[in-house]
Amino acid sequence: MTKIAEHINELQFGSNNIAIAEMNGKKICIAKHNDGYFAFAYKCPHAGGILADGHIDPLGNIVCPLHRYKFSLQNGRNVSGEGYHLKHWEVELGEEGVFVHT
C-alpha cells in the first residue's frame, strides 16, 4: 500500500470528480463516483490522453478526452470495445490516511 494523502479532503477534485495524486513518484488519477473512490493511470493506454481531463459517465466509466475510449473504474476493462486495459488500484480510506493498494 502507498499513502497518497493524510485525508481525502487534501485531494483537489475537479468538477468532473477527478483529482491528480502522486504515487511512487508518478501521477495517478483518483475518481469519486457513487460514494466510492477509484485510482487509475494518469494517461490513457491508447494514445496517452490525460484522463484527469476526461469525465465519468453515469455507468461509472472514465471517458478519455481524446478519443472517448471508456474504461471501468472498478476493473480497468475497456468497455467501448477497443481492447485496451487501464491500470487501476483499490483506494482505502482510514484514520491513518488515504492509501492506494499497489
C-alpha positions, 0 to 999 in steps of 0.5 A: 500500500502507498499513502497518497494523502493524510485525508481525502479532503487534501485531494483537489477534485475537479468538477468532473470528480477527478483529482491528480495524486502522486504515487511512487513518484508518478501521477495517478488519477483518483475518481469519486463516483457513487460514494466510492473512490477509484485510482487509475493511470494518469494517461490513457493506454491508447494514445496517452490522453490525460484522463484527469481531463476526461469525465465519468459517465453515469455507468461509472466509466472514465471517458478519455478526452481524446478519443472517448475510449471508456474504461471501468473504474472498478476493473480497468476493462475497456468497455467501448470495445477497443481492447485496451486495459487501464491500470487501476488500484483499490483506494482505502480510506482510514484514520491513518490516511488515504492509501492506494493498494499497489 
